[in-house]
Amino acid sequence: MLLDGSRHINGEIIAEDLPMFLDHPDFGYTPATLNNTYFIVFNWTNPIVGDLNFRKAVAHILNRDDIAAYASNIEATPETYGTFWGTAMEFFNRDIPIVPYDINKAKEYLAASAYNGETLELTANNPYCVRAAEMIVQQLSTIGINVEFRLLDSSGMLAHMANPGGQFTLAVHTASITSSAADIRVPLHSTAPNNRAQYNNPKVDELIDKAGTVTDRAARELVYREVQEIVAEDMPYISLFRIQRFYIHAKGIGGLEVSGDSAFINYRDIYLDLDA
């Protein structure tokens, strides 16, 4: 419909069809990075992956460029910040550096960890997550971490991660969040049912609870920035990449905006220039 002129705007185009439009002289596009991140989940209660030295080893061996390219060479963009936070979520702390790829440091941390050659399981279900998991298995093997990939369906994946005492050790996952910083309670607070890592840091719980009582916005930002700093050190999750959607439109369309959390298109100021 875009190609024959019977449609002027499309909500999003699947990756396989994007090349038809991105360089086409009769079309323009508005990119929008989705708010949520794709990430590794570590089972905080597991004696191996619950060891900070092990998580640091993993963080240093990850090549996010390769992971993003393998997950989707058009739509996936590697994470560049060290915080576990939504791109459109308020109070994003951009001062936290990402852990750089460093094979020597990865080996040092692994040697100091509780890992002793065990075969770990890495689970995923979303197509982007599955492809990312396949690449991660290869990258971890370069420093001697033995990982087997297990494909699960959506319900099986959630049940698997909800059983911390079971086989769950590692997963590649994503979760939908809005632009409100209060949503960070879901993956981080120890009492939250969707805390997939079983993460439990009393200081983080205290800060998240406190943020809900702080009415001054500047003061609340300081609380959430501290949350991000602590979580970046603890590494219950490691962000890998984010998905960028492309909203294709006919030549002459202007004023197209996508909401901050990429949930919908704002048509309020849209127009069509018939002379374009």
Secondary structure, DSSP 8 states (H G I E B T S, - for coil): -TTTTS-SB-S---GGGTHHHHT-TTEEEEEEE-SS-EEEEE-TTSTTTTSHHHHHHHHHH--HHHHHHHH-TTTEEE---SS---TTSTT--TTS------HHHHHHHHHTSS--S-EEEEEE-SHHHHHHHHHHHHHHHTTT-EEEEEE--HHHHHHHHT-TTTT--EEEEE----S-GGGGHHHHSTT-TT-TT----HHHHHHHHHHTT--SHHHHHHHHHHHHHHHHHH-SEEEEEEEEEEEEEETTEE--EE-TTSSSEE-TT-EE-TT-
